[in-house]
Amino acid sequence: MKWIGLIVLLGLAGLLVWIRLAPDDVARWHVSPEATGDRDMEGGVMRAVPGDLAALDAIIRAEPRARVLAGSVDSGMVTYITRSKVIGFPDYTTVEQRGDTLALYARLRYGKSDMGVNKARVERWLAALGQG
């Protein structure tokens, strides 16, 4: 019985390590958002709002546990990874400048539901940008 518990514990530890260290496929996550308006999904959100990518980039980079996966302000599109505090689940947010409009696409990597985390995060960023 002790062996089963140890195997389960090691399996969970391995899963947590995988979640933290799994490679990010830039080609899969750094894609142009389809957003043409607001859309809420079970595992993320899409938004299209007036705004400036450089200003939003500064807000996102100030977010704890957020980093750039690919792109740049100069290229007009950036994909960010933001991880949860305890387990480190990655969420991906791609922001693209389209004229005077920002198209945002925030989504989870694992599971089907993010329990509103991406929506809350995007709304917080947009509020800081003055678009909330």
C-alpha positions in Angstrom: 0.0 0.0 0.0 2.9 2.4 0.8 4.3 1.7 -2.7 1.0 2.8 -4.4 1.1 6.1 -2.4 4.7 6.7 -3.3 4.0 6.0 -7.0 1.0 8.4 -6.9 3.1 11.1 -5.2 5.9 10.7 -7.7 3.4 10.9 -10.5 1.9 14.1 -9.2 5.4 15.6 -8.7 6.3 14.6 -12.3 3.1 16.3 -13.6 3.9 19.5 -11.7 7.5 19.5 -13.0 6.1 19.0 -16.6 3.6 21.9 -16.2 6.5 24.2 -15.2 9.1 23.0 -17.6 7.2 21.9 -20.8 8.5 23.6 -23.9 6.4 26.3 -25.4 5.6 25.9 -29.1 5.9 29.4 -30.5 4.3 28.4 -33.8 1.2 27.2 -31.9 0.8 30.1 -29.5 2.2 33.2 -31.3 -0.7 33.5 -33.8 -2.7 36.5 -34.9 -5.9 36.9 -32.8 -9.2 36.3 -34.5 -10.8 38.9 -32.3 -13.0 41.4 -34.1 -15.0 42.1 -30.9 -15.6 40.7 -27.4 -15.9 36.9 -27.0 -15.9 35.0 -23.8 -15.0 31.3 -24.0 -14.7 28.6 -21.3 -10.9 28.7 -21.5 -10.2 32.3 -22.4 -11.3 35.6 -24.0 -11.0 37.6 -27.1 -11.2 41.4 -27.1 -10.8 44.2 -29.7 -10.5 47.6 -28.1 -8.9 51.0 -29.0 -5.4 51.2 -27.7 -1.7 51.4 -28.0 0.4 48.2 -27.9 3.4 49.9 -26.3 1.3 51.1 -23.4 -0.4 47.7 -22.9 3.0 46.0 -23.2 4.3 48.1 -20.2 1.3 47.1 -18.2 1.6 43.4 -19.0 5.4 43.3 -18.3 4.7 44.7 -14.9 2.4 41.7 -14.2 3.9 39.2 -11.8 4.9 35.9 -13.5 4.4 37.3 -17.0 7.0 37.1 -19.7 7.2 37.5 -23.5 7.1 34.3 -25.5 7.5 35.8 -28.9 7.1 39.0 -30.9 7.7 42.7 -30.0 6.0 46.0 -29.9 8.0 47.0 -33.0 6.6 44.0 -35.0 3.1 44.9 -33.9 2.3 41.6 -32.2 3.4 40.1 -28.9 2.5 36.8 -27.1 2.9 36.7 -23.4 3.0 33.7 -21.0 1.5 34.4 -17.5 1.7 31.6 -15.0 -0.4 30.9 -11.9 1.2 31.6 -8.6 1.1 28.2 -6.9 1.3 25.5 -9.6 2.5 27.6 -12.5 -0.2 26.8 -15.1 0.7 28.8 -18.2 -1.8 31.0 -20.0 -1.0 32.6 -23.3 -2.1 36.1 -24.3 -1.5 37.4 -27.8 -1.9 41.1 -28.5 -1.8 42.6 -32.0 -1.9 46.3 -33.0 -4.3 46.8 -35.9 -4.3 50.5 -36.7 -5.8 52.2 -33.6 -7.2 48.9 -32.3 -5.7 46.2 -30.1 -6.8 42.6 -30.7 -6.3 40.4 -27.7 -6.6 36.6 -27.4 -6.0 35.1 -23.9 -6.3 31.3 -23.5 -5.2 28.5 -21.3 -2.8 25.7 -22.2 -4.1 22.8 -20.0 -7.6 21.8 -19.3 -10.9 23.2 -20.6 -11.9 25.9 -18.1 -9.7 28.6 -16.6 -12.5 29.6 -14.1 -12.5 33.1 -15.4 -8.8 33.8 -14.8 -8.0 35.0 -18.3 -11.0 37.2 -18.5 -10.2 38.8 -15.1 -6.6 39.4 -16.1 -7.4 40.9 -19.5 -10.1 43.2 -17.9 -7.6 44.3 -15.3 -5.0 45.1 -18.0 -7.6 47.0 -20.1 -8.8 48.9 -17.0 -5.2 50.0 -16.4 -5.0 51.0 -20.0 -8.2 53.0 -19.6 -10.3 50.7 -21.7 -12.0 48.7 -18.9 
